[in-house]
Amino acid sequence: MARGGARNRSGPALSPTSNRTRNRLDRGQLQFRQLPPEGRDGRAPNFPLPKLTSTGEPLSDGDEYVTKRERQIWRQYWKTPQAVAWEEEPWRWLIVAQMCRCEARAEYSGNAALIGQVHRYHDQLGLTPAGMRENGWVIGEAVEDVEAPRVAGGASPGGARARLRAVASE
């Protein structure tokens, strides 16, 4: 059993406007990679998985649908902002292809186990908010450029020490 240390998704999500996150960014303890909101340009790489079944048998009619659909899904995902990061990490391409195959088969069969696997792939590949945090990615505006909220009177909210002050007892 794992002991000690941070756990995946433990605690509240990081807020790009919080002072704690800003301090960690300033100290270099935390870095986010900014992905372009318009997504990735260009053609998708070739689909890396074979067309045949695992036994080498010809595909059935349902499998033929799946192979067409998985390639459509493949091309669709390669237009996302996350694909900009995947492009630089070719080791992820097989995982993306496996996700596309699972997603196409889940659409065709409605298999709950496949649907669950697709959700796990989405997290692993940064296609969910939690997955984006795990990968250290943000889409659009850079975290450093996000302005911290202001309180009434124009003062910036301080840390806990700044909010605490001594009051006279009666």
C-alpha positions in Angstrom: 0.0 0.0 0.0 1.3 3.5 -0.9 2.3 5.6 2.0 3.2 9.3 2.4 3.5 11.9 -0.3 0.9 13.6 -2.5 -1.8 11.6 -4.2 -3.3 12.1 -7.6 -6.3 14.4 -7.2 -5.9 14.7 -3.4 -7.0 18.0 -1.9 -8.7 20.9 -3.7 -7.8 21.8 -7.3 -5.2 24.4 -7.8 -6.6 27.8 -8.6 -4.5 29.9 -11.0 -5.7 33.1 -9.2 -4.8 32.0 -5.7 -1.8 33.4 -3.8 -0.6 30.0 -2.9 -0.4 28.9 -6.6 1.2 32.2 -7.5 3.9 31.7 -4.8 4.6 28.2 -6.1 4.8 29.5 -9.6 7.2 32.2 -8.5 9.5 29.8 -6.7 9.5 27.4 -9.7 7.8 24.6 -7.8 4.9 24.6 -10.2 4.8 25.1 -13.9 1.9 25.0 -16.3 2.3 24.5 -20.0 0.0 26.8 -22.1 -1.7 25.0 -25.0 -3.2 27.0 -27.9 -7.0 27.4 -27.6 -7.3 27.0 -31.4 -5.9 23.5 -31.2 -3.4 21.8 -33.5 -3.1 22.5 -37.2 -2.2 20.0 -39.8 -3.0 16.4 -40.6 -3.2 13.7 -38.0 -0.3 11.2 -38.0 -1.1 7.8 -39.4 -3.2 5.6 -37.2 -0.7 3.2 -35.6 -3.0 0.2 -34.8 -3.5 -2.6 -37.3 -6.8 -3.2 -39.1 -6.9 -6.9 -38.3 -8.3 -8.5 -35.2 -5.8 -9.8 -32.6 -6.1 -13.3 -34.1 -5.4 -12.1 -37.6 -9.0 -12.9 -38.8 -10.8 -10.7 -41.3 -12.9 -8.1 -39.6 -16.7 -8.7 -39.2 -19.2 -6.1 -40.3 -19.3 -4.5 -36.9 -15.5 -4.4 -36.8 -15.5 -2.6 -40.2 -17.7 0.1 -38.7 -15.3 0.4 -35.7 -12.2 0.8 -37.9 -13.8 3.6 -39.9 -15.1 5.3 -36.7 -11.8 5.0 -34.8 -10.0 6.8 -37.6 -12.7 9.6 -37.5 -12.2 9.9 -33.8 -8.4 9.8 -34.3 -8.5 12.7 -36.7 -10.9 14.6 -34.4 -8.6 14.3 -31.4 -5.6 15.5 -33.3 -7.3 18.9 -33.8 -7.5 19.5 -30.0 -5.2 21.8 -28.0 -3.9 18.7 -26.2 -2.6 17.3 -29.5 0.0 20.0 -29.6 1.6 18.4 -26.5 1.0 14.8 -27.8 2.9 15.7 -31.0 6.0 16.3 -29.0 5.6 13.0 -27.1 5.3 10.3 -29.7 5.1 7.7 -26.9 1.6 8.9 -26.3 0.4 8.2 -29.8 -0.3 4.5 -29.2 -2.3 5.4 -26.1 -4.3 7.9 -28.1 -4.9 5.2 -30.8 -6.0 2.7 -28.1 -8.4 5.3 -26.7 -9.9 5.9 -30.1 -10.3 2.1 -30.6 -12.0 1.7 -27.2 -14.2 4.7 -27.8 -15.4 3.4 -31.2 -16.0 0.0 -29.8 -17.9 1.5 -26.8 -20.1 3.5 -29.2 -20.9 0.3 -31.2 -21.4 -2.1 -28.3 -22.4 0.1 -25.3 -20.0 -2.0 -23.1 -19.8 -0.3 -19.7 -16.2 -1.5 -19.1 -15.1 0.1 -22.4 -16.9 3.3 -21.5 -15.0 3.3 -18.1 -11.7 2.7 -19.9 -12.4 5.6 -22.2 -12.9 7.9 -19.2 -9.5 6.8 -17.8 -7.9 7.4 -21.2 -9.4 10.9 -21.2 -7.8 11.7 -17.8 -4.5 10.2 -18.8 -4.3 12.2 -22.1 -5.4 15.5 -20.6 -8.9 15.6 -22.1 -10.6 16.4 -18.8 -10.0 19.2 -16.3 -8.5 16.7 -13.9 -6.3 15.3 -16.6 -5.2 18.8 -17.7 -4.0 19.5 -14.1 -2.2 16.1 -13.9 -0.3 16.9 -17.0 0.3 20.5 -16.0 -1.5 22.0 -19.0 -3.7 25.0 -19.3 -5.6 26.1 -22.4 -5.5 29.7 -23.5 -4.5 32.5 -21.2 -1.2 31.9 -19.4 -1.5 31.4 -15.7 1.0 34.2 -15.0 -1.3 36.6 -16.9 -4.4 35.8 -14.9 -5.1 38.8 -12.6 -5.8 38.0 -8.9 -9.2 39.1 -7.7 -9.4 42.5 -5.9 -11.3 43.2 -2.7 -13.3 46.3 -2.2 -11.1 49.4 -1.9 -8.6 48.1 -4.5 -6.4 46.2 -2.1 -5.1 42.8 -3.2 -6.1 40.0 -0.8 -3.2 39.0 1.4 -2.3 35.8 3.1 -3.6 34.6 6.4 -1.2 36.8 8.4 -2.4 39.9 6.5 -6.0 39.1 7.3 -5.4 38.5 11.0 -5.1 41.6 13.2 -5.2 42.2 16.9 -8.4 43.8 18.3 -8.8 45.5 21.7 -10.7 43.5 24.3 -13.5 45.2 26.1 
